[in-house]
């Protein structure tokens, strides 16, 4: 894993972004949770992250092939994730408005794009 510094940077930015997502009430914007009462949406949002992160850690710590496929999928997701944030920026409940919020969003996308380019294209 140490031979993929851009992936590690992207993944770290994504994790920090998820911490920021709690501060920014991201469940109010996501189609899955936006219709829920705020308290319920928060709990569903948080609970959905447990299996997601367990699966990611399992996949990244497995065989070399499984880890590489997971890393490639996350690289692509982090690029698409930036586009999703741009699409949702005008949503009335969108709260990712600080420079730091965008550092984590763009950091994950840019580092993921670099990792993808280095490991899959280059």
N, C-alpha and C positions, 0 to 999 in steps of 0.2 A: 504493500500500500504506500510505502514511503516514496516509491518511484513515481507517484502521481500527485505532486504538490498542488497543481491547479484543481484537481478534483477535491483534495482535502480542504483547500480554501473555499471552494464552492459549497461543499457540504457544511462546513462551519458557518458560512454566511446564511445558508438555508436554515440551519438550526437556530441561529440568532434571529433570523426573520420570523420563525415560528414563535419565538418568545415575544417578539414585537407584535405579532398577530394577536396575541392575547390582549396586549395593551390597546391595540387598535380595534378590538371587537370584530375581528374578521368574520365571525359566524353571522353577523348581521348582513353581510354582503353575499356570502356563498349560497347558491341555489338550494343546497341540501338543508341548510339551517336558518336561512334568512326569515322564513315564515314562523319560526318557533319563538315562543316567549324568550326573553333575553336570558333568564336564568337557565332554562332548559337548553337553549342554543349553546350557551357557554359550556355546559356539562357535556353535551353531545360532541362539540368541537374538541374538547379536551380528551374525552374518552376515545374518540376515533384516532387520535394521535398515538395512543399506546400500541395498538396492534401494528400501526403503520411503522413506528420506529423500531419495534421488536423485529418486524419482518426485514426492514432495511439493515439493521445491525446483523441479523442472521445471514442475509444474502451477501453482505459485504465481507463477512468473516468466513465465508465458506470456501469452496474450491476456487481456484484461480479463474476458471471460466465463468462460474456463477457470479463472482465478484465483478469481473470485467463487464459482463452483460448488464448487471445492476448499475455499475458506474456509467455505462453508456446510456442506459435508460434515464438515469438521474441527470446526466448532462443535457439530454434532449429536454427533459421536463423543466430544468432550470432556465433554459432558453425560452420555452413556451410560457413558463411562469411569468417572465417579464412582460410578455405580450398580454397575458391575462390581466396583469395589474394595469397596464395601459388601457385596456378595454373597460375596466371597472372604475377608472379614475373619476368618472363623472357620476358614479352612483351616489345618491344622496347620503348614504351611510358609510361611505368609504373614508377611512381615517388615516391612511398611510400618507401623511402630508409633510412629514419632517424630512430634512436632509438625511438623517440617520436611517430612517425607514428605507429610503431609496438607496442608501449605501449598501444595505444588506440585500435588497431585491436585485439591484444591478450587479453587485459583487458576485452573487450566486450565478446570475445569468452570464456575465462576462467570463468568470473563471470556468464555468461549465462549458462555455463555447470554446475557450482556449484548450481545455482538456480534451474535448471532443476532436478539435482540429489536430492536436498533437498526436493523439492515440489512434484515431480512426481515419483521418484524412492524410495526415503527414506521415 
